[in-house]
Amino acid sequence: MTAVGQHLSKDQLAARVARDIPAGAYVNLGIGLPTLVSDHLPAGRGITLHTENGMLGMGPAATGADVDPDLVNAGKVPVTELSGASYFHQADSFAMMRGGHIDVCVLGAFEVSVSGDLANWSTGAPDAIPAVGGAMDLAVGARDTWVMMNLLTKGGAPKLVERCALPLTGVACVSRVYSDLAVVDVGPDAGPGQHLARVVETFGVTHAELEDLLGLELGRADG
């Protein structure tokens, strides 16, 4: 097993994701790591954040005197509102998600396959409390579904895999994985050639070391 060098911190990873969100996009951030992206969105890009519990125009996480217990995201984390923010019924929020009106969703994951399958709602453990929530609606309803996660489990097992072993949230729905060690395009649209996973960028590891860590043969996004 290859040793891992300097990888991205959670905030560095959130900033890396934020950098790729196109101007004017409507974006949903999943619970967990993806919520950090709201704190790193570039100013002046006109990006609008959507929450599945019924809000458009969410701002960064709230702290101190800005905390309002009635103003939270889908993960129940206190957030701020930006000028022009609007509120609506959760059914309307899901209609936006299912109707293809969300440009990008950023979700966490337990596993992602090289073909873009997503498993993020249950570990299958006996004491787990499965709750798919709106993840399946977002995964297949958003125009682009990205995953933000650590590339390895705490035990060192890869989370980017040939085939998911955990219950699936969606099939062939993920287009890009952002992780502490690499950015990887996945699925049939990852690029030309025989590989379903193609490396865009690495952090603290070489391409060969990344393949060794994952036990996968990976293509390159630039060739």
Secondary structure, DSSP 8 states (H G I E B T S, - for coil): ---------HHHHHHHHHHHS-TT-EEEE-SSGGGGGGGG--TTS--EEEETTTEEEEEEE--GGG--TT-B-TTS-BEEEEEEEEE--HHHHHHHHHTT--SEEEE--SEEETT--EE-S----TT-----TTHHHHHHHSSEEEEEE-SB-TTS-BSEESS--S--SBSS-EEEEEESSEEEEESTTS-SSS-SEEEEEESSS-HHHHHHHHT---EETT-
